[in-house]
Amino acid sequence: MANLRLAMDAAFWDLNVASSRTLDGVVRSVAGEPAPSSTERASRTVRPQQLSFLRQVFPLGIIPCVAPTPYKDIGSFALQSLLLSPAFSQMWFGLVGQFRPWKLISSIKKEIASTDDMDLSSFRDIGKHILDKSLYALGFFSQLSLTDDTSLLFNVERHGERKSARSKAILFHKLPNHDVTLEAAWPELYVERNGTYWEVPSSASLDVSSLISENGFRYRFGLHKNSGNPEAIGSSHSDVPLSLMPGICAKAAFSVEKSRDFWRESEEPVSQERKSEKKPAWLISYDKQLKDPHAAVSAIIGGTCEVWFGGNGNKGTSSKDQTGDEGIHRSSSPLRNRNHFNMDLFGSFGCSFQRGKFTYDFNDLTRVDARLDVSSASALLKGFAHLVSATFKGQVQGEVNPLAYPRLNVILQQQIAGPILFRVDTRFSFSSPSSSHLPHVEDVIYGLSYSLRMLQSGKFLAWYSAKRKEGMVELRFFEF
């Protein structure tokens, strides 16, 4: 089943979204916005460990990706590689490099075309193009196991076209029934539902999340602090998301999740005598999570409560930043206020249908997952009242909250041959730009996965987002 728990996780600041714009392959979803699709959620495996697996598959250990930048001359195509990965008993390090060949190729072509005779000075000019720092990026990653239940991650990455580095530190601690996460980043990168990227100069959070219980009840609470003015990257977007403005937020949320099978074809129980017999490889599903044909429905309903301290507004019209990096825009328009206290309800409703057990090489898997997200019950009711007023009175007062419109996510997966699956993840919204309130496509993500039978539920996933115009290859373990 597509991940329904995204409905609650989207209310917090630590929901990872896969992105090729950073070397660690992760950006944050803007808190309080509609939940991203299941394909968009980033892998739980850290990027250096992913590259360690991927370099065994790709020639010379070079992994391609599509990573747009505000600088058009650099190009979007990039090549990544794990340069070093020493490991010790309680810690490991990783050094990741990235190279953008497009600017170099175009610069050398222009150099050759403008020179009739190749002399020593021409080769010097070509050498200057090769040493252009905007072509390169370098990232250092580390993880230290402090105890059996506590680990510390630290990474810093520097992109040649930027004037400053990105740094992040994360402390994980496991309790018997909870996970505790303390995190700080400077700066932190967030992505909005419309594909706009925002950079927050400093971000810190403390999060406590319960493990899901047998009855489906789950809760989490935490503190979050933003410092500095958010800046849009490569966009003149006017309205800064209020959850990214400076201030401290205390938030708590709970949810209850239930599911029901209409039918499910599970494997028959195996006796103790037959458990010792090794099952032939061709009878084992390529992915343990896709081995049961079924038809099922599920739902998650919950609520949130938040309190803000400080930073009660933002400004809207953007202007180019004169002191920071190029392509970064700051806002400067009328003030919008943020509620200091807010309570709301949310919900997600899903259905899933699968044919085939993903065991044989052809025509053994077709799967469809659909998830309807209601991000804010209060906004939905206000939006409905707005729609009624516009229909019967013919007048519209004020703008409608974007959270008032439900989102529908549909994922189609089809086996091509053997462990190879093609998937299309489409997000629909009922907020049409033409105000017709008919569903329209917000984003389409195309994916191609290669399942690794020996890992039970591991796969290489290559995806491309049509809205964000970016794509990458990831390694995912026991993830949808």
Secondary structure, 3 states (H helix, E strand, C coil): CCCCCHHHHCCCCCCEEECCCCCCCEEEECCCCCCCCCCCECCCCCHHHHHHHHCCCCHHHCEEEECCCCCCCCCCEEEEEEEECCECCCEEEEEEEEECHHHHHHHHHHHHHCCCCCCHHHHHHHHHHHCCHHHEEEEEEEEEECCCCEEEEEEEEEECCCCCCEEEEEEEEECCCEEEEEEEEECEEEECCCCCEEEECEEEEEEEEECCCCCCEEEEEEEEEEECCCEEECCCCCCCCHHHCCEEEEEEEEEEEEEEEEEECCCCCCCHHHHCCCCCHHHCCCCHHHCCCEEEEEEEEEEEEEEEECCCEECCCEEECCCCCCCEEEECCCCEECCCEEEEEEEEEEEEEEECCCCCCCCCCEEEEEEEEECCHHHHHHHHHHHHHHHHCCCCCCCCCHHHCCEEEEEEEEEEECCEEEEEEEEEECCCCCCCCCCEEEEEEEEEEEEEHHHCCEEEEEEEECCCCEEEEEEEECCC
